Amino acid sequence: MIDVAILGATGAVGQRFIQLLEGHPWFRITELVASERSAGQAYRDAARWVLSGGPSDEIAAMEVLPLDADVQAKLVFSALPASIAKEVEWQMAEAGHVVCSNASAYRMAEEVPILLPEANAEHAELVKVQREKHRWSGGIVTNSNCTSAPVVMAFAPLRKFGIEAAQIVSQQAISGAGYPGVPSLDIMDNVIPYIGGEEPKLETEPRKMLGALAGDHIDFLDTVMSATCTRVPVLDGHLVSISVRFAEPVSEEDLIAAWDSFVGPDPVPGLPFAPPQPVIYRRELDRPQPRKDRDAGNGMACVVGRLRPCPVMGGWKFLAMAHNTVRGAAGCSILNAEVLVETGLL
């Protein structure tokens, strides 16, 4: 078993890490780290649990460590806010830890991958570039913004058709805002048509994730993306409406066949957290729906539907959905760590 630490363990994504890692065949939680406000307390007293169920008695009894603790685990999962992650994650990597981060602090750093293994497992090789450049034995691997995840999952099988342009409108669940998140009187009976900082991420992160590894950096996918991000009164599951234009004529059958046959490169399909079918196309007229489809593939699959021609883009439009705190956050970080283990980078 590989010992792991969780940074930001008391928050909503930290809790999701704990929930998903309990019983993992490779990883064992040995350290929980959080802010000074929580440090020194038993986890059960420090964390207000917001997910279904609860932590095991063993986890609940663990003492929460401060952010400056001498963490022993080689593998660290980070659910820290970006402002704190920028300093702490770098220090962890310098100290020899491998950080699988949910934070945005280093996503756009040239030598740091935004890893979604089915789409770009080879980008993990950038860890070697970090080690040579920064003279450390650790490393930082990020996963994407939670809304970029269903976009990249849906687009990865379609790269071969030449993605020229895409317009994306998100309908993002309230859990994406963390806890306590969006005030109830703002989100009930409402849609909020702005989420600070989300649209630039959605217009750039997928281009890096879908790009090609070019030695010590990623050549971004040569495309243009336009995004509008909204918050809707749904608990979990980000739904995105996508219109896309391709460089070559593509039929409905071509697109569905690409999704249905899509699998990640070796060793991804055999990893514990990899879903059997990464992209699931639903042929019903009213799918995907967050409540019905967010747990597909144990929350790690992307569900696509409503494929139809787009007269404005001159291509196609469809809906894609993924569980924002599983595939879009903690679950993807865990799969990223599994890739690092299997490829000898951890």
Helices and strands as residue ranges (DSSP letters): E 2-7, H 12-21, E 27-33, H 43-46, H 57-61, E 64-65, E 75-78, H 82-94, E 98-101, H 117-120, G 121-125, H 126-134, E 139-142, H 148-155, G 156-161, E 163-172, G 174-177, H 184-187, H 198-209, E 212-214, E 217-219, E 224-231, E 238-246, H 252-261, G 268-270, E 279-282, H 290-293, G 296-299, E 302-310, E 315-322, I 326-330, H 331-342
